[in-house]
Every structure is written in structure tokens, then in C-alpha cells.
């Protein structure tokens, strides 16, 4: 699956970005790639921790246009 699902949680504080990512992962098909955008600095800690706990794979993380960007893959 090559198309990304975008979850825009910019402007929301912890735990909203991680909760939105969890909901997107639950609804996505196996192997889906989900891009989370967040502005809360705690997402740098919360998202990698959530991904490892949920079995998802954090493919990349960084900053883009003032927002944190995370690409997560749902397990097959």
C-alpha cells in the first residue's frame, strides 16, 4: 500500500495526537501508512512510545513547516 492516510492533529495537545493516530490505525487496513502531523512537542516522546507498544512501525519522524511529522505503518 503506497498511499498515506493523513492525520492532522496540529494545534492539539497531549494526548489528542496519539489518540487520533490510534483511531486511524484501528480503522486502516493492514499495511497502511499513516502520516501524523502534530505541533505538541510531547508527540516526540508519545508517538514513538505508542508505536512500539501497539506493534506499529515508526518509519520516519521529523519536522515539516513548523509541525512534527511521523510516518507509521500498521502491522500486516
Backbone as ProteinMPNN parsed JSONL, in Angstrom:
{"seq_chain_A": "XXXXXXXXXXXXXXXXXXXXXXXXXXXXXXXXXXXXXXXXXXXXXXXXXXXXXXXXXXXXXXXXXXXXXXXXXXXX", "coords_chain_A": {"N_chain_A": [[0.861, -1.164, 0.0], [0.76, 2.107, -0.973], [-0.249, 4.683, -0.71], [-0.629, 7.328, 1.586], [-2.344, 7.816, 4.69], [-3.573, 10.708, 6.022], [-3.317, 12.265, 9.124], [-4.195, 14.983, 10.773], [-3.223, 16.622, 13.464], [-2.443, 19.054, 14.327], [-2.135, 21.817, 16.513], [-3.412, 20.66, 18.637], [-3.162, 19.366, 21.946], [-1.343, 16.977, 23.982], [-3.291, 14.281, 25.14], [-4.243, 14.126, 22.536], [-3.057, 14.028, 19.789], [-1.866, 11.409, 19.756], [-4.089, 9.823, 20.355], [-5.67, 10.278, 18.101], [-4.02, 9.152, 16.168], [-4.073, 6.484, 17.024], [-6.809, 5.861, 16.572], [-6.91, 6.137, 13.788], [-5.154, 4.077, 13.035], [-6.604, 1.864, 13.95], [-8.766, 1.887, 12.205], [-7.636, 1.632, 9.716], [-6.531, -0.453, 6.958], [-4.526, -3.472, 7.169], [-1.033, -2.973, 6.897], [-1.212, -0.36, 6.095], [-0.074, 3.018, 5.683], [0.384, 5.72, 7.764], [0.39, 9.149, 8.141], [1.119, 11.37, 10.621], [0.58, 14.636, 11.674], [1.658, 16.992, 13.979], [1.783, 19.546, 16.503], [2.367, 19.639, 19.143], [4.997, 19.423, 21.359], [5.344, 17.174, 22.995], [4.634, 15.025, 21.459], [6.911, 14.04, 20.262], [7.89, 12.267, 22.075], [5.662, 10.732, 22.832], [4.531, 9.55, 20.439], [6.532, 7.737, 19.234], [6.728, 5.965, 21.438], [4.055, 5.039, 21.678], [3.798, 3.789, 19.156], [5.655, 1.653, 19.347], [4.523, 0.213, 21.463], [2.074, -0.533, 20.397], [2.643, -2.191, 18.329], [2.952, -1.132, 15.868], [4.988, 0.261, 13.223], [7.346, 2.791, 13.337], [8.205, 4.622, 10.739], [9.386, 6.995, 9.875], [10.392, 10.179, 11.221], [10.201, 13.667, 11.829], [10.531, 17.209, 11.189], [8.324, 19.445, 9.564], [7.564, 22.332, 7.993], [7.167, 23.694, 10.459], [5.734, 21.858, 11.918], [5.585, 18.728, 13.627], [6.252, 15.64, 12.103], [5.218, 12.366, 11.535], [5.605, 9.144, 10.244], [3.871, 6.24, 10.187], [3.519, 2.733, 10.1], [0.992, 0.337, 9.809], [0.815, -2.877, 11.283], [1.057, -5.939, 9.378]], "CA_chain_A": [[0.0, 0.0, 0.0], [1.666, 3.239, -1.085], [-0.908, 5.937, -0.359], [-0.633, 7.631, 3.012], [-3.519, 8.378, 5.348], [-3.113, 11.886, 6.751], [-3.989, 12.606, 10.386], [-3.731, 16.324, 11.117], [-3.518, 16.931, 14.866], [-1.776, 20.316, 14.659], [-2.91, 22.684, 17.39], [-3.966, 19.888, 19.75], [-2.177, 18.977, 22.958], [-1.348, 15.613, 24.501], [-2.956, 13.096, 24.358], [-5.056, 14.102, 21.31], [-2.383, 13.487, 18.601], [-1.714, 9.953, 19.857], [-5.426, 9.22, 20.268], [-6.087, 10.322, 16.686], [-3.217, 8.144, 15.476], [-4.617, 5.17, 17.389], [-8.075, 5.683, 15.867], [-6.602, 5.919, 12.369], [-4.597, 2.729, 12.906], [-7.686, 0.894, 14.14], [-9.657, 1.912, 11.041], [-6.872, 1.404, 8.491], [-6.238, -1.853, 6.641], [-3.174, -3.934, 7.484], [-0.012, -2.476, 5.994], [-1.437, 1.056, 5.771], [0.908, 4.006, 6.153], [-0.347, 6.858, 8.308], [1.223, 10.316, 8.443], [0.577, 12.209, 11.685], [1.145, 15.961, 11.843], [1.363, 17.478, 15.323], [2.596, 20.677, 16.952], [2.672, 19.448, 20.558], [6.338, 18.841, 21.5], [5.286, 15.863, 23.659], [4.461, 13.988, 20.44], [8.233, 13.453, 20.001], [8.036, 11.165, 23.022], [4.456, 9.904, 22.854], [4.27, 8.777, 19.217], [7.389, 6.543, 19.164], [6.352, 5.035, 22.505], [2.793, 4.413, 21.287], [4.029, 2.893, 18.022], [6.298, 0.419, 19.805], [3.586, -0.521, 22.313], [0.938, -1.028, 19.622], [3.103, -3.098, 17.286], [3.128, -0.387, 14.624], [6.382, 0.597, 12.952], [7.622, 4.189, 13.047], [9.068, 4.609, 9.567], [10.169, 8.22, 9.857], [9.911, 11.296, 12.027], [10.953, 14.883, 11.564], [9.746, 18.435, 11.227], [7.973, 19.95, 8.251], [6.805, 23.584, 8.051], [6.811, 24.016, 11.834], [4.965, 20.778, 12.548], [6.226, 17.417, 13.717], [5.679, 14.707, 11.138], [5.538, 10.973, 11.832], [5.032, 8.175, 9.323], [3.696, 4.993, 10.932], [2.963, 1.644, 9.302], [0.2, -0.636, 10.575], [1.309, -4.236, 11.054], [0.311, -6.799, 8.439]], "C_chain_A": [[0.91, 1.23, 0.0], [1.036, 4.562, -0.662], [-0.951, 6.121, 1.158], [-1.99, 8.151, 3.467], [-2.999, 9.535, 6.192], [-3.974, 12.117, 7.981], [-3.391, 13.938, 10.842], [-4.17, 16.661, 12.535], [-2.793, 18.207, 15.298], [-2.711, 21.171, 15.507], [-3.53, 21.974, 18.579], [-2.838, 19.465, 20.689], [-2.368, 17.525, 23.357], [-2.61, 15.372, 25.332], [-3.637, 13.031, 22.993], [-4.294, 13.578, 20.091], [-2.251, 11.956, 18.624], [-3.06, 9.247, 19.769], [-5.927, 9.211, 18.828], [-5.304, 9.313, 15.858], [-3.752, 6.754, 15.771], [-5.911, 4.884, 16.639], [-7.839, 5.402, 14.385], [-6.029, 4.531, 12.14], [-5.676, 1.661, 13.041], [-8.552, 0.785, 12.891], [-8.951, 1.554, 9.736], [-6.684, -0.089, 8.227], [-4.802, -2.209, 7.018], [-2.198, -3.422, 6.437], [-0.159, -1.007, 5.633], [-0.336, 1.923, 6.359], [0.143, 5.262, 6.553], [0.644, 7.955, 8.657], [0.491, 11.177, 9.469], [1.325, 13.525, 11.698], [0.714, 16.482, 13.197], [2.267, 18.662, 15.648], [2.96, 20.56, 18.429], [4.04, 18.778, 20.691], [6.347, 17.466, 22.174], [5.102, 14.72, 22.661], [5.793, 13.322, 20.099], [8.486, 12.248, 20.895], [6.874, 10.182, 22.886], [4.293, 9.009, 21.63], [5.212, 7.578, 19.087], [7.04, 5.498, 20.228], [5.056, 4.303, 22.141], [3.017, 3.406, 20.157], [4.656, 1.579, 18.491], [5.364, -0.422, 20.656], [2.451, -1.16, 21.514], [1.338, -2.017, 18.538], [3.248, -2.426, 15.937], [4.603, -0.057, 14.451], [6.484, 2.08, 12.628], [8.642, 4.229, 11.921], [9.945, 5.847, 9.467], [9.557, 9.251, 10.78], [10.795, 12.497, 11.728], [10.052, 16.091, 11.7], [9.526, 18.914, 9.813], [7.089, 21.173, 8.429], [6.307, 23.89, 9.469], [5.988, 22.974, 12.552], [5.83, 19.527, 12.62], [5.504, 16.487, 12.753], [6.161, 13.299, 11.458], [4.875, 10.094, 10.781], [5.059, 6.814, 10.019], [3.059, 3.957, 10.01], [2.205, 0.689, 10.219], [0.715, -2.029, 10.271], [0.424, -5.009, 10.072], [-0.478, -7.839, 9.177]], "O_chain_A": [[1.747, 1.373, 0.891], [1.761, 5.482, -0.285], [-1.265, 5.195, 1.906], [-2.691, 8.837, 2.723], [-2.082, 9.355, 6.993], [-5.202, 12.159, 7.897], [-2.229, 14.006, 11.245], [-5.342, 16.949, 12.78], [-2.556, 18.42, 16.487], [-3.914, 21.241, 15.255], [-4.116, 22.622, 19.446], [-1.706, 19.238, 20.261], [-3.413, 16.924, 23.104], [-2.953, 16.213, 26.163], [-3.613, 11.981, 22.351], [-4.842, 12.729, 19.386], [-2.5, 11.294, 17.616], [-3.157, 8.178, 19.166], [-6.542, 8.238, 18.39], [-5.854, 8.688, 14.951], [-3.872, 5.93, 14.864], [-6.095, 3.781, 16.122], [-8.489, 4.536, 13.798], [-6.376, 3.872, 11.159], [-5.657, 0.663, 12.321], [-9.022, -0.303, 12.558], [-9.608, 1.209, 8.754], [-6.677, -0.894, 9.159], [-3.96, -1.323, 7.165], [-2.492, -3.432, 5.242], [0.691, -0.461, 4.929], [0.251, 1.602, 7.392], [-0.645, 5.798, 5.773], [1.616, 7.724, 9.376], [-0.616, 11.653, 9.218], [2.556, 13.546, 11.727], [-0.468, 16.424, 13.536], [3.38, 18.765, 15.131], [3.794, 21.325, 18.913], [4.228, 17.672, 20.185], [7.264, 16.676, 21.947], [5.386, 13.567, 22.986], [5.812, 12.161, 19.689], [9.207, 11.324, 20.519], [7.071, 8.968, 22.833], [3.952, 7.834, 21.765], [4.728, 6.473, 18.845], [7.053, 4.298, 19.956], [4.972, 3.083, 22.283], [2.484, 2.296, 20.198], [4.225, 0.505, 18.071], [5.404, -1.65, 20.581], [1.926, -2.204, 21.903], [0.477, -2.618, 17.895], [3.626, -3.073, 14.96], [5.374, -0.09, 15.411], [5.787, 2.572, 11.741], [9.812, 3.907, 12.126], [11.095, 5.773, 9.033], [8.365, 9.209, 11.085], [11.977, 12.359, 11.414], [8.956, 16.011, 12.253], [10.41, 18.81, 8.963], [5.982, 21.067, 8.958], [5.159, 24.296, 9.652], [5.582, 23.191, 13.694], [6.696, 19.304, 11.774], [4.283, 16.551, 12.613], [7.357, 13.065, 11.63], [3.701, 10.286, 10.464], [6.118, 6.307, 10.389], [2.161, 4.278, 9.231], [2.708, 0.283, 11.266], [1.023, -2.336, 9.119], [-0.777, -4.766, 9.957], [-1.165, -8.65, 8.556]]}, "name": "protein", "num_of_chains": 1, "seq": "XXXXXXXXXXXXXXXXXXXXXXXXXXXXXXXXXXXXXXXXXXXXXXXXXXXXXXXXXXXXXXXXXXXXXXXXXXXX"}
